[in-house]
Amino acid sequence: MKKIIGLTVVSCPVWAQSEVPEPFDIATTLGSLLFVIALILFLGWLLKRMRLPSMGQQKGLSIVRQLPVGTKERVMIIQAGEEQFLIGATAQSIQLIAKLETPLAQEESSTAPFATQLSQLLKKHDKSSS
């Protein structure tokens, strides 16, 4: 202990070793928060665009074929059990157009049109390069 003009100065090694916390950086905190919010919104949008099938399997109900006729309008053939129905679907409603007398065969793969277009494109490319 040292005495300086009637005052006692006590040195404390604990205070000398403690680190001073860095100042609170609000810009970094807000940037991180905005990044997390943007990431959550992006993942929600991505899941909506992927149109994942519902978790529970819909037994006895399936879409056989569909044709878009507008931005949010479709004409679909739906199979319910052994019967098929032609319906029109919009963002606001679904309307029954007709019950099909002769059922159509269900499509095997939704990528079939892409596969045929790709094979045709490759065949054209092979013919032009020969």
TIKE-177584 format. One record per residue (C-alpha): x, y negated, z. Coordinates in pm, whole numbers. Each point is the difference from the previous one (the first is absolute). Last residue first. Layout:
BEGIN
<r><X>X</X><Y>Y</Y><Z>Z</Z></r>
...
END
This chain:
BEGIN
<r><X>-2167</X><Y>3456</Y><Z>-8855</Z></r>
<r><X>-42</X><Y>-298</Y><Z>237</Z></r>
<r><X>-351</X><Y>-84</Y><Z>-130</Z></r>
<r><X>-125</X><Y>359</Y><Z>38</Z></r>
<r><X>138</X><Y>37</Y><Z>354</Z></r>
<r><X>-154</X><Y>-334</Y><Z>110</Z></r>
<r><X>-337</X><Y>98</Y><Z>-145</Z></r>
<r><X>15</X><Y>333</Y><Z>187</Z></r>
<r><X>95</X><Y>-180</Y><Z>322</Z></r>
<r><X>-298</X><Y>-236</Y><Z>-34</Z></r>
<r><X>-235</X><Y>290</Y><Z>-63</Z></r>
<r><X>135</X><Y>182</Y><Z>308</Z></r>
<r><X>-46</X><Y>-314</Y><Z>212</Z></r>
<r><X>-355</X><Y>-54</Y><Z>-121</Z></r>
<r><X>-89</X><Y>362</Y><Z>74</Z></r>
<r><X>150</X><Y>-21</Y><Z>350</Z></r>
<r><X>-177</X><Y>-327</Y><Z>73</Z></r>
<r><X>-335</X><Y>145</Y><Z>-107</Z></r>
<r><X>60</X><Y>310</Y><Z>216</Z></r>
<r><X>90</X><Y>-193</Y><Z>316</Z></r>
<r><X>-349</X><Y>37</Y><Z>153</Z></r>
<r><X>41</X><Y>375</Y><Z>-3</Z></r>
<r><X>-237</X><Y>291</Y><Z>-46</Z></r>
<r><X>-304</X><Y>-199</Y><Z>-102</Z></r>
<r><X>-331</X><Y>156</Y><Z>112</Z></r>
<r><X>-198</X><Y>169</Y><Z>-274</Z></r>
<r><X>-324</X><Y>-177</Y><Z>-89</Z></r>
<r><X>-337</X><Y>118</Y><Z>128</Z></r>
<r><X>-290</X><Y>48</Y><Z>-244</Z></r>
<r><X>-325</X><Y>-166</Y><Z>113</Z></r>
<r><X>174</X><Y>-308</Y><Z>139</Z></r>
<r><X>-206</X><Y>-203</Y><Z>249</Z></r>
<r><X>-28</X><Y>-359</Y><Z>-114</Z></r>
<r><X>87</X><Y>-363</Y><Z>78</Z></r>
<r><X>18</X><Y>9</Y><Z>380</Z></r>
<r><X>106</X><Y>-341</Y><Z>126</Z></r>
<r><X>282</X><Y>-93</Y><Z>241</Z></r>
<r><X>12</X><Y>-352</Y><Z>140</Z></r>
<r><X>192</X><Y>-317</Y><Z>85</Z></r>
<r><X>353</X><Y>56</Y><Z>-133</Z></r>
<r><X>-147</X><Y>187</Y><Z>-296</Z></r>
<r><X>-68</X><Y>368</Y><Z>-62</Z></r>
<r><X>-205</X><Y>156</Y><Z>-277</Z></r>
<r><X>-98</X><Y>362</Y><Z>36</Z></r>
<r><X>-23</X><Y>309</Y><Z>-220</Z></r>
<r><X>-88</X><Y>300</Y><Z>216</Z></r>
<r><X>125</X><Y>359</Y><Z>7</Z></r>
<r><X>-160</X><Y>296</Y><Z>178</Z></r>
<r><X>165</X><Y>314</Y><Z>142</Z></r>
<r><X>97</X><Y>-152</Y><Z>335</Z></r>
<r><X>8</X><Y>-375</Y><Z>-53</Z></r>
<r><X>208</X><Y>-80</Y><Z>-307</Z></r>
<r><X>32</X><Y>-368</Y><Z>-88</Z></r>
<r><X>35</X><Y>-136</Y><Z>-352</Z></r>
<r><X>109</X><Y>-360</Y><Z>19</Z></r>
<r><X>-64</X><Y>-334</Y><Z>-172</Z></r>
<r><X>212</X><Y>-271</Y><Z>156</Z></r>
<r><X>-19</X><Y>-369</Y><Z>88</Z></r>
<r><X>263</X><Y>-194</Y><Z>193</Z></r>
<r><X>200</X><Y>-159</Y><Z>-283</Z></r>
<r><X>-236</X><Y>123</Y><Z>-268</Z></r>
<r><X>-110</X><Y>319</Y><Z>-175</Z></r>
<r><X>236</X><Y>239</Y><Z>178</Z></r>
<r><X>-66</X><Y>361</Y><Z>-100</Z></r>
<r><X>-21</X><Y>284</Y><Z>249</Z></r>
<r><X>6</X><Y>377</Y><Z>-20</Z></r>
<r><X>-77</X><Y>295</Y><Z>228</Z></r>
<r><X>-16</X><Y>-193</Y><Z>328</Z></r>
<r><X>-52</X><Y>240</Y><Z>287</Z></r>
<r><X>-252</X><Y>114</Y><Z>261</Z></r>
<r><X>-35</X><Y>360</Y><Z>118</Z></r>
<r><X>257</X><Y>-28</Y><Z>274</Z></r>
<r><X>121</X><Y>-352</Y><Z>70</Z></r>
<r><X>335</X><Y>62</Y><Z>169</Z></r>
<r><X>54</X><Y>-217</Y><Z>305</Z></r>
<r><X>300</X><Y>-231</Y><Z>-17</Z></r>
<r><X>-146</X><Y>-218</Y><Z>-271</Z></r>
<r><X>181</X><Y>-8</Y><Z>-329</Z></r>
<r><X>267</X><Y>-267</Y><Z>-34</Z></r>
<r><X>-101</X><Y>-294</Y><Z>-210</Z></r>
<r><X>358</X><Y>-109</Y><Z>-69</Z></r>
<r><X>-110</X><Y>-364</Y><Z>-22</Z></r>
<r><X>-146</X><Y>1</Y><Z>353</Z></r>
<r><X>313</X><Y>161</Y><Z>142</Z></r>
<r><X>216</X><Y>-263</Y><Z>-171</Z></r>
<r><X>-215</X><Y>-288</Y><Z>128</Z></r>
<r><X>27</X><Y>131</Y><Z>357</Z></r>
<r><X>376</X><Y>47</Y><Z>-40</Z></r>
<r><X>35</X><Y>-357</Y><Z>-128</Z></r>
<r><X>-208</X><Y>-142</Y><Z>287</Z></r>
<r><X>210</X><Y>183</Y><Z>260</Z></r>
<r><X>325</X><Y>-114</Y><Z>-165</Z></r>
<r><X>-121</X><Y>-360</Y><Z>-17</Z></r>
<r><X>-85</X><Y>8</Y><Z>373</Z></r>
<r><X>343</X><Y>147</Y><Z>83</Z></r>
<r><X>179</X><Y>-261</Y><Z>-213</Z></r>
<r><X>-202</X><Y>-284</Y><Z>151</Z></r>
<r><X>97</X><Y>114</Y><Z>351</Z></r>
<r><X>367</X><Y>27</Y><Z>-94</Z></r>
<r><X>-1</X><Y>-348</Y><Z>-150</Z></r>
<r><X>-178</X><Y>-139</Y><Z>305</Z></r>
<r><X>262</X><Y>149</Y><Z>232</Z></r>
<r><X>291</X><Y>-112</Y><Z>-216</Z></r>
<r><X>-136</X><Y>-355</Y><Z>-22</Z></r>
<r><X>-73</X><Y>-15</Y><Z>374</Z></r>
<r><X>363</X><Y>61</Y><Z>99</Z></r>
<r><X>7</X><Y>8</Y><Z>378</Z></r>
<r><X>343</X><Y>-125</Y><Z>110</Z></r>
<r><X>263</X><Y>261</Y><Z>63</Z></r>
<r><X>12</X><Y>141</Y><Z>351</Z></r>
<r><X>295</X><Y>-117</Y><Z>212</Z></r>
<r><X>213</X><Y>295</Y><Z>90</Z></r>
<r><X>61</X><Y>95</Y><Z>361</Z></r>
<r><X>363</X><Y>33</Y><Z>106</Z></r>
<r><X>40</X><Y>-336</Y><Z>173</Z></r>
<r><X>-330</X><Y>36</Y><Z>181</Z></r>
<r><X>102</X><Y>332</Y><Z>153</Z></r>
<r><X>351</X><Y>-129</Y><Z>94</Z></r>
<r><X>-147</X><Y>-262</Y><Z>237</Z></r>
<r><X>227</X><Y>-288</Y><Z>93</Z></r>
<r><X>-105</X><Y>-190</Y><Z>308</Z></r>
<r><X>71</X><Y>-369</Y><Z>22</Z></r>
<r><X>-47</X><Y>-150</Y><Z>345</Z></r>
<r><X>-54</X><Y>-368</Y><Z>13</Z></r>
<r><X>160</X><Y>-226</Y><Z>265</Z></r>
<r><X>238</X><Y>-171</Y><Z>-232</Z></r>
<r><X>86</X><Y>309</Y><Z>-199</Z></r>
<r><X>38</X><Y>313</Y><Z>202</Z></r>
<r><X>102</X><Y>312</Y><Z>-178</Z></r>
<r><X>-111</X><Y>347</Y><Z>80</Z></r>
END
